[in-house]
């Protein structure tokens, strides 16, 4: 694939880059080299290769949702400076 000056200008606008003429020429060469390298993938025989979404197998990595500390309201409220009805934290009003 041939990279044109218009392509480099467009990519420069998208990336918000101001490139000198030398930088544009180098970018054209680099992009062309990258696309040539990627196009080599079309030469591979992938007919008997299974499609993958990841390069490694994985299982469900989530743990079971189990309650471990239960309802320990008294212990949680024991450090509160003020409580209300032994059930709630009492905090200063934020609105009048």
Buried (B, 14 or more C-beta within 10 A) or exposed (E): EEBEEEBBEEBBEEEEEEBEEEEBEEBBEEBBEEEEEEEEEEEEEEEEEEEEEEEEEEEEEEEEEEEEEEEEEEEEBEEEEEEEEEEEEEEEEEEE
